[in-house]
């Protein structure tokens, strides 16, 4: 049985007091009557209502094995659940949420990012704010949706990578008085490519801006590698900020990038809007089945063990990189499953060209692929290095040691 229906769309006392979902979400979206699919009504019995193939799937056996029968229990010839309440229940327990109605499931976080633009921003009118250096898909989705981007760079001094809260709030307040208001702000925490958690006090200060009527989105794709007590979920569950959306994913900590499962966590009112707009069956049965396995007690044991191993490897990699004379700094706090390493030249200053040469040589000659990030704000001469197995960490240190002699 699905959980009880969520509250109606109009919250009685939202926090902050000035905020109202009717002003945050486009009017045509609030008025939308969502597509009602067959599985919304019935999912048991002789199902002749959705024009499915009653003979089952057409996956052949491989090399005479019975691999086809291993899929039979998934009912691949049937459309998947439009709600996946069983999966949401496990996510609710994992993240300590009040209800399954606080959760939206998307095809990766990228679908969540795109839907937030679609529900909040009127094309060619409303704007969104980002804080470079940050995840590039915010700007890509903005352009796809014909939404202009306002940039307020992070404070990069000394590798701090912290939001300039006062400047952000001044920008939001000024935009509120214009014909082109800002309706979304994306904060990446831990940041990509910075690896730095944003203090919750910074997020609170933006949420409380009395002039801002849009949504504050905190992207926590890497939160499992950080201090989870500093997750913005705290602000939603214990403080009740209605204008907050938190994005998470199974791609990173759970190692399930291939199944494309992203998560939005917010108030039931806002989650209902996202559900109204999404495609009817956006999460496939194989994706949901694999996610349920990962969120089982056995899966969570493996998950926690893997996180501990990667954090240990991160410490090792940071120590080894810091010992290399040509690595000037490790900017950021290292709260994710990657590190930034700044490459210096013979003069002891950041050397972007040298970093780029090392990156290219490692990828093309050594088959050790890292990411060059030297063209981003505050990341001059930086390589972003994902924390791998201990053997992979040793290999990347070995190659950097040789190439940076």
C-alpha positions in Angstrom: 0.0 0.0 0.0 1.3 3.5 -0.8 1.7 5.9 2.0 -1.0 8.4 2.7 -1.5 11.3 0.3 0.8 14.3 0.8 -0.5 17.6 2.1 -2.2 20.0 -0.4 0.0 22.3 -2.4 -0.5 25.4 -0.3 1.6 25.2 2.9 0.1 26.9 5.9 3.2 28.5 7.5 6.2 28.2 5.2 9.7 29.0 6.4 10.8 31.7 5.7 7.6 33.5 6.4 7.6 35.6 3.2 8.0 32.5 1.0 5.1 31.0 -0.9 5.2 28.2 -3.4 2.7 30.0 -5.6 5.4 32.7 -6.3 8.3 30.3 -6.6 6.8 28.0 -9.2 5.5 29.0 -12.7 1.7 29.4 -12.8 1.2 27.0 -15.7 3.1 24.3 -13.8 1.0 24.8 -10.7 -2.1 24.4 -12.8 -0.8 21.3 -14.6 -3.0 18.2 -14.4 -0.3 15.4 -14.5 -0.5 12.5 -16.9 -2.2 9.6 -15.2 -0.7 6.3 -16.2 -2.2 2.8 -16.0 -0.2 1.7 -13.0 -1.4 4.7 -11.0 -4.8 2.8 -10.7 -4.1 -0.9 -10.6 -1.0 -3.1 -10.6 -2.4 -6.6 -9.8 -4.4 -9.1 -11.8 -4.8 -9.7 -15.5 -3.4 -6.4 -16.8 -4.9 -5.5 -20.1 -4.9 -1.7 -19.7 -1.5 -0.5 -20.8 -1.0 -2.1 -24.2 2.0 -4.1 -22.9 3.4 -7.3 -24.5 1.6 -10.1 -22.7 4.1 -12.7 -23.9 7.0 -11.3 -22.0 10.5 -10.0 -22.9 12.5 -11.0 -25.9 15.9 -11.3 -24.3 17.6 -14.4 -25.7 19.7 -16.9 -23.8 23.4 -16.5 -24.2 25.6 -19.5 -25.1 22.9 -21.8 -24.1 22.6 -20.4 -20.6 19.4 -19.5 -18.9 20.3 -15.8 -18.6 16.9 -14.9 -20.0 15.1 -16.5 -17.0 17.0 -14.4 -14.6 15.0 -11.4 -15.7 11.6 -13.0 -15.6 10.9 -11.9 -12.0 11.3 -8.3 -13.0 8.3 -8.3 -15.3 10.2 -6.4 -18.0 7.2 -6.5 -20.3 5.3 -4.4 -17.8 5.7 -0.7 -17.3 7.6 0.1 -14.0 6.1 1.6 -11.0 5.4 5.3 -11.4 6.1 5.9 -7.6 8.6 3.3 -6.3 7.4 3.7 -2.7 9.5 0.7 -1.6 12.7 2.4 -2.8 11.7 5.7 -1.3 11.0 4.0 2.0 14.6 2.7 2.2 16.0 6.1 1.2 13.8 7.8 3.8 15.2 5.5 6.5 18.8 6.1 5.3 18.5 9.9 5.2 16.3 10.3 8.3 13.4 11.9 6.5 9.8 12.3 7.8 8.0 10.8 4.8 8.4 9.2 1.4 6.7 12.3 0.2 9.9 14.2 0.8 11.6 12.3 -2.0 11.6 12.6 -5.8 13.5 10.1 -8.0 15.1 11.2 -11.2 17.1 9.8 -14.1 20.3 11.0 -12.4 20.7 14.3 -10.8 20.7 15.9 -14.2 17.0 15.2 -14.7 16.4 16.9 -11.3 18.4 19.9 -12.4 16.5 20.2 -15.6 13.1 19.8 -14.0 13.9 22.5 -11.5 14.6 24.9 -14.3 11.3 23.9 -16.0 9.1 24.4 -12.9 10.6 27.6 -11.6 12.0 29.7 -14.5 10.0 31.3 -17.2 12.2 31.0 -20.4 13.9 34.3 -21.6 12.7 36.1 -18.4 13.7 34.5 -15.1 17.4 33.8 -14.2 19.4 31.4 -12.1 22.5 32.0 -9.9 25.6 29.8 -9.7 28.9 30.1 -7.8 31.9 29.1 -9.9 33.9 27.0 -9.9 31.0 24.6 -9.9 29.3 21.7 -11.7 28.9 22.5 -15.4 25.4 21.0 -15.9 23.7 23.9 -14.1 24.7 26.3 -16.9 24.0 23.7 -19.7 20.5 23.1 -18.4 20.0 26.8 -18.1 20.9 27.3 -21.7 18.7 24.5 -22.8 15.8 26.1 -21.0 16.6 29.6 -22.2 17.4 30.9 -18.7 20.2 33.4 -18.2 22.9 32.6 -15.6 24.1 35.1 -13.0 27.6 34.2 -11.5 28.9 35.1 -8.1 32.2 33.4 -7.8 33.2 31.5 -4.6 35.7 33.1 -2.3 38.8 31.2 -3.6 41.4 33.0 -1.5 43.7 30.4 0.0 41.6 27.6 -1.5 38.7 28.4 0.7 36.0 27.9 -2.0 33.3 29.4 0.3 30.2 31.3 -1.0 30.3 35.1 -0.7 27.0 35.2 1.1 26.7 38.9 1.4 27.3 39.4 -2.4 24.9 36.6 -3.2 22.1 38.1 -1.1 22.7 41.6 -2.5 22.5 40.1 -6.0 19.2 38.2 -5.1 17.7 41.3 -3.6 18.6 43.5 -6.5 17.2 41.0 -9.0 13.9 40.8 -7.1 13.3 44.5 -8.0 13.9 43.9 -11.7 11.9 42.5 -14.5 14.3 39.4 -14.6 14.2 37.9 -11.1 16.4 35.1 -10.0 14.3 32.0 -9.3 17.0 29.3 -8.7 20.3 29.3 -6.9 22.6 26.2 -7.1 25.1 25.5 -4.3 27.3 22.5 -4.7 28.3 21.0 -1.4 30.8 19.3 -1.3 31.7 21.3 -4.4 32.7 20.0 -7.7 35.6 20.5 -8.5 36.4 22.0 -5.1 35.6 19.1 -2.7 34.6 21.6 0.0 31.4 21.5 2.2 29.4 24.7 2.4 28.7 25.7 6.1 25.1 25.3 7.0 25.1 28.9 8.3 25.9 30.1 4.8 22.9 28.2 3.4 20.6 29.5 6.2 21.6 33.1 5.4 20.6 32.7 1.8 17.4 30.8 2.6 16.4 33.6 4.9 16.8 36.4 2.4 13.6 38.4 2.7 13.6 39.5 -0.9 14.2 36.1 -2.5 11.1 34.2 -3.6 12.8 31.4 -5.5 14.4 28.0 -4.6 17.8 27.3 -3.0 19.2 24.0 -4.4 22.0 22.3 -2.5 23.7 19.6 -4.6 25.0 16.9 -2.3 26.3 14.4 -4.8 29.4 13.7 -2.7 27.9 14.0 0.8 28.7 10.4 1.6 32.4 11.2 1.6 31.9 14.1 4.0 30.6 14.7 7.5 26.9 13.9 7.0 25.9 15.8 10.1 26.6 18.9 8.0 24.2 17.8 5.3 21.5 20.4 4.4 18.9 17.7 5.1 19.3 19.0 8.7 17.8 22.3 7.5 14.8 20.7 6.0 14.0 18.1 8.6 14.7 20.0 11.8 14.2 23.6 10.7 11.5 23.3 8.0 12.8 25.5 5.2 10.2 25.2 2.5 12.3 26.9 -0.2 15.1 24.3 0.0 15.8 21.5 -2.4 18.6 19.0 -1.7 19.9 16.8 -4.5 21.7 13.5 -3.9 22.6 10.5 -6.0 23.5 6.8 -5.9 26.2 7.4 -8.5 29.1 8.3 -6.1 29.0 6.8 -2.6 27.0 3.7 -3.7 29.1 3.3 -6.9 26.0 3.0 -9.1 26.7 5.6 -11.8 25.5 3.4 -14.6 21.9 3.0 -13.2 21.3 6.7 -13.4 19.3 7.4 -10.2 19.2 10.9 -8.8 17.3 12.1 -5.8 15.6 15.4 -4.8 14.7 15.9 -1.1 12.3 18.8 -0.3 8.9 19.6 1.2 6.0 17.4 0.1 4.5 20.4 -1.7 7.5 20.9 -3.9 8.1 17.1 -4.5 4.5 16.9 -5.7 5.2 19.5 -8.3 8.2 17.6 -9.5 6.1 14.4 -9.7 3.4 16.2 -11.7 6.0 17.3 -14.3 8.2 14.2 -14.7 7.7 11.5 -17.4 5.2 8.9 -16.2 7.7 6.0 -15.8 11.0 7.8 -15.6 12.7 5.2 -13.3 13.1 1.8 -14.9 12.5 -1.5 -13.2 16.1 -2.7 -13.5 17.3 0.6 -12.0 14.9 0.4 -9.1 15.8 -3.3 -8.5 19.5 -2.6 -8.3 18.9 0.4 -6.1 16.8 -1.7 -3.7 19.7 -4.3 -3.5 22.2 -1.5 -2.7 19.9 -0.2 0.0 19.3 -3.5 1.7 21.1 -4.2 5.0 23.7 -6.2 3.2 24.2 -3.5 0.6 24.5 -0.8 3.2 27.2 -2.8 5.0 29.2 -2.9 1.7 28.5 0.7 1.1 29.8 1.8 4.5 32.9 -0.4 4.1 33.6 1.1 0.7 33.3 4.6 2.0 35.7 3.9 4.8 38.2 2.4 2.3 38.0 5.4 0.0 38.3 7.9 2.8 41.5 6.0 3.9 42.8 6.1 0.3 42.0 9.8 0.1 44.1 10.5 3.2 46.9 8.4 1.7 46.7 10.2 -1.7 46.6 13.6 0.0 49.8 12.8 2.0 51.6 11.5 -1.1 50.6 14.5 -3.2 51.6 17.0 -0.6 55.0 15.5 -0.4 55.8 16.2 -4.1 57.8 19.4 -4.4 56.1 20.4 -7.6 52.6 20.2 -6.0 52.1 23.7 -4.5 48.8 23.0 -2.7 45.8 20.8 -2.4 43.1 23.5 -2.6 39.7 22.8 -1.0 38.9 20.7 2.0 38.9 17.3 0.5 35.4 16.3 1.6 34.6 14.4 -1.6 36.1 11.3 -3.4 38.6 13.5 -5.3 41.4 16.0 -4.6 42.6 19.1 -6.4 46.3 19.3 -6.8 48.0 22.5 -8.0 51.0 22.1 -10.2 53.9 24.5 -9.9 56.6 25.6 -12.3 60.3 26.0 -11.8 59.6 29.5 -10.4 57.4 28.0 -7.6 54.3 29.6 -9.1 51.2 27.9 -10.5 52.0 26.7 -14.0 48.8 26.0 -16.1 50.7 24.9 -19.2 52.8 22.4 -17.2 49.6 21.0 -15.5 48.0 20.6 -18.9 51.1 18.8 -20.4 51.2 16.4 -17.4 47.5 15.7 -17.8 47.7 15.0 -21.5 50.9 12.8 -21.1 49.4 10.8 -18.4 46.2 10.1 -20.3 47.8 9.4 -23.7 51.1 7.8 -22.7 50.4 6.2 -19.3 46.7 5.4 -19.5 46.2 7.2 -16.2 43.4 9.7 -16.7 42.8 12.6 -14.3 41.0 15.9 -15.1 42.5 19.2 -16.0 40.7 22.0 -14.2 43.1 24.9 -14.7 40.7 27.0 -16.7 38.2 27.4 -13.8 38.0 30.2 -11.3 40.5 29.6 -8.4 41.8 26.4 -10.0 44.8 27.6 -11.9 47.2 24.8 -12.7 44.9 22.3 -10.9 44.4 18.6 -11.7 41.3 16.9 -10.2 42.2 13.4 -9.2 39.6 10.9 -8.2 40.4 8.7 -5.3 40.7 5.2 -6.6 41.9 1.9 -5.2 45.2 2.0 -3.2 46.9 0.5 -6.3 45.5 3.2 -8.5 46.5 5.9 -6.0 50.0 4.6 -5.9 50.1 4.5 -9.7 49.0 8.2 -10.1 51.5 9.3 -7.5 54.3 7.3 -9.3 53.5 9.0 -12.6 53.2 12.5 -11.2 56.5 12.0 -9.3 58.3 11.0 -12.6 56.7 13.7 -14.8 57.2 16.5 -12.3 60.9 15.9 -11.6 
